[in-house]
Amino acid sequence: MATSTLTRTRFPSSLLVAVGLSVGFGVAQGTGVRALGGVVLAACGLGAAALWVRRRAGRSPSGSGCSTSPRSRWPTCSPSGWA
């Protein structure tokens, strides 16, 4: 492993979503305003999405063998893409 990969730490987007869910729930319970908790959750979700997009650098999931048909809303995966 290169030294740059060992010293580089990445903040997991899943942790940001989990914190947003917990804090959003706490804000909604504490203030009594559910919409305010939803705003906190949405802000954390958008932050996690931005992290994910930045890490993917424009790559699409079609490289994994999965694709979406215009007639179906569920992705279909070929077994060759799972290798």
Residue pairs with C-beta under 8 A, 6 or more apart in sequence:
10 55
11 51
13 48
13 49
13 51
13 52
14 48
16 44
16 47
16 48
16 51
17 44
17 45
17 48
19 44
20 40
20 41
20 43
20 44
20 45
20 47
20 48
21 41
21 44
23 40
23 44
24 37
24 38
24 39
24 40
24 41
24 44
25 37
26 37
27 36
27 37
27 40
28 34
28 36
28 37
28 38
29 37
31 37
61 75
64 77
64 81
64 82
65 77
65 78
65 79
65 80
65 81
65 82
66 75
66 76
66 77
66 78
66 81
67 75
67 76
68 74
68 75
68 76
69 76
